[in-house]
């Protein structure tokens, strides 16, 4: 009984979301131990237990962060939204100018003393969603003019995406997509969003056409990588879209393109085929020895190989349940800001998960997106937990208000009956 009271005291809000957190954490521990076997061989530790222990520490810290954050009233997030956005911009500029270069991209900042690296874009996603939720809540009762849309919505989104896309295009697209959906739900006039999407798509196609020339400039050094990954993804398929894209991009580099990311995609698909319905069993993955980053970017492929389509469906279902429960929180919320905050944060998590799983099964070109709460990566886990903590903060408020209303109504009925 004491344990139940302790859990109720410290783990408040939507219980189903807590179950999702627990389920994904358990799956993460199982698959990371297996997926890091090859990584352990290449390092001096020589044991996957080192990486499992490290991952367990960050997961524990992440869950502790959720517990702390979900006890903070959601109103505080609104009050610090502009400050968080400003900090995010500063961190992105630092990463772009003098950040740590990993995998040929300046996406990381190395923390002094502790030596940990983190991606400012992870923090920027959260900061932007909080800011947009506040801005949309403020303008619910007044008409959003083109000037308001440009200065208070499009400008902050453009700055964040502009500082990210040259080094991490997939994250920029995810942030842009989540922002568009959030503004649509927040009643921004559809014509503004439509014109914005048209301009962005046109700009992106122009960037792809110019990619072979832009890659000569240091700021666009990854433009060639975008082109190669898209050509690799198209492969030998023949339809109007594939033929059009090959015409736009130029098909001269297709043979070169298939050498790199196509290897990753083919090994990922092979892992999924090997998994079948029930999988090869925990720790029996073969493709973990060949897949680059099987513990992060392609962790879903290892899950399916070891736990089968059933295991893959379980992970997919967990994110769908998270999205569904977020929808319930939004529906019962009586205020705009917390409802939109839940929408924005949940979209960033679920869309990222969908992209990661989509890459593993060949639906999307290869990206560097991790699977939230499952992939190994200390700071990415912490930022995912920060977002979940905020979602649960809103859930806790909604639940406590509902319980308070129910208690008040019960007391009123009892008093009336006694009279």
Secondary structure, DSSP 8 states (H G I E B T S, - for coil): -HHHHHHHHHS-S-HHHHHHHHHHHHHHHHHHHHHTHHHHHHSTT--HHHHHHHHHHHHHHHHHHHHHHTTS-THHHHHTHHHHHHHHHHHHHHHHHH-EEETTEEEEEE-TTT--EEEHHHHHHHHHHHHHHHHHHHTSSS---HHHIIIIIIHHHHHHHHHHTTT-HHHHHHHHHHHHHHHHHTT--HHHHHHHHHHHHHHHHHHHHTHHHHTTSGGGTTHHHHHHHHHHHHTT--SHHHHHHHHHH-GGGHHHHTTTHHHHHHHHHHHHHHHTTT-S-TT--SGGGTSTTTTTTTHHHHHHHHHHHHHHHHHHHHHHHHHHHHHHHHHH--SHHHHHHHHHHHHHHHHHHHHHHHHHTTSS-------TTTS--HHHHHHHHHHHHHHHHHHHHHHHHHHHHHHHHHHHHHHHHH-
